[in-house]
Each structure stands twice: as C-alpha cells, then as structure tokens.
Amino acid sequence: MGKPRSVLLPVQQRLLNNVGENIRLARLRRDLPAARVAERAGISRTTLYKVETGDPGVAIGIYLKVLFVLNLEGDLLKIAGDDPFGRTLQDIRLVTRERASKTRKIR
C-alpha cells in the first residue's frame, strides 16, 4: 500500500502546472541541464521532472531547493505578500467598529 496521492481541483492543478512550467523555463533560460540542477538541489532527476510538471506530491521544501539553485528563492516571499482581499476585509471591520473594546481596570 503506497502513499495516498494528493487530489487537487482542476484550477489548483493548472496553477501548479504553471509554477512547474515557470521553473522549467527559468532553468532553460539559464542554460542549465536538468541533471545539474537536480544534483545541486540534492534531488533526483525524476523529482525535478515532477517539480517541472506540477506534481502535487512534491514537498514545498523541494521547490525551495530548486528555486535556490536557480537563484529565485526570494520569489517564495511573493506568495500571499500582497493581499488586497484580506486588506479590504480588514478595512471593513475597522470602519464598522464604533468603539474600542472594554478593558478591565486593574486595582
């Protein structure tokens, strides 16, 4: 009995496929063979292939290793960095709040 396979919604799988394709294109722009990137990342060539094809079973730490080899690890900081929807929700809560919460007096 093997490890259960991750199941994603089609839209989620397309996003992961796009991430993998972007990583593959970044490797090709740098003219780096897959074997060399895999070796530098400390992973197998098969695992790199899974990253580049958007396999949902690959750990995010593996993505970080590959991005580090490509000098793109800072791109992970862009994930959820700009959150306009969350900021809008936060602003709505600030506007509707009429007064600060009550605090207990300490004797």
Buried (B, 14 or more C-beta within 10 A) or exposed (E): EEEEEEEEEEEEBEEBBEBBEBBBEBBEEEEBEBEBBBBBBEBEBEBBBBBBBBBEEBEEEBBBBBBBBBEBBEBEEEEEEEEEEEEEEEEEEEEEEEEEEEEEEEE
